[in-house]
Amino acid sequence: MAAAGDSWQQRARLSYGSSLAAAALVYALLHHLGSLPQGLGDAPQGTRWVDWLDLLTPYLVLAPAAMTVRVAVSTQGGAERTWWLLALGALAYTSGHGIHLAANSVGNIAPGPTEHLWDEVVGHLLWYAGVALVITALAQTTVGRPRPRGLVAYVLALAVGLTWATNALGGQGTAVPGLLLALVAVGFGWSRRAGLPIVFVVAGGVAAGFLAVALLVTPS
């Protein structure tokens, strides 16, 4: 029985690590789709193919994030609070990203103040607030877990931090909140640096440094 229990715990740890890594990787990759040349070309009705691909982004990020939480709460408990955070974050993330994407697509054809409001202000604020809640839910699952071995976790943390920073610079009024939340992530990770939360020191530190420099060198 003990051997079976140990085997289940090992599988749960592997599943947790794989899901968390997948969420980080997908977030870092797909939130840079806008960097693809020419938006992958013109699509029907004046859209770009990258706009259609970007529709999937929140769902592809949330799927491994939800799996991470599912595995974590099955072994650590604390399910209700973590699931609520993830659910609220998912609602804000998907709706905000959808608003941004729709307004941005319209802006490619007919830019104007209304498009700018829904894209750069409302859409981005909802989107980033949702991502922050999702990350908070994931952060709760890292508490009590051992420090990662090897460089993969730290490289992924670096990528997540850079993505958070570059995305925060993409909206109007999101850079300063993005910087403050990055500093909160550093504090969270540093206070629990003996374990897995150390990755938040890397991600938050990179994001905070990037945003601080950008805010200093960008004219107000």
C-alpha angles and dihedrals in degrees: 000000000000091000091050091050092050091049091052091049091051092050090048091052092050092047091048094050094046093049094047091047091049092051091051094046095047092046092051094046104039096044088065095056088113088070092066110113115265090349088281089293137291121321131190122301095020095299129125126240090239089061090060092046090049090059087077096050101094093044093049089051095044096049096067090035090057090046089052091054092044093054093042097051091046089061104027107028124217090115103152099056094042094048091049091052091048093047095049090045092050092052093050094041096051095042094045094046090047092051090049093048095048094046092044091052090051090047091058087065105027113013118192145137095281092051089047092052095052095040108038100027116024098026096046095044092052092043095051094042088054093049090049091055092047090050089048090054091049091046090058090057092056095061112108095016121119125257113274118257120225130013103284096088092048093048090051090048089052091051092049091050093050091047092050090051098046092046091049089055090053096069133061112257096001101101097077095044087046090054093048092049090048089055090050088054090052091051092048092050096043093052088054098032095135089074143035094302087078086089088070089061088058097043095041094042094052092046094047093048093047094048094044092054092044092051092048096050098038114088112242 
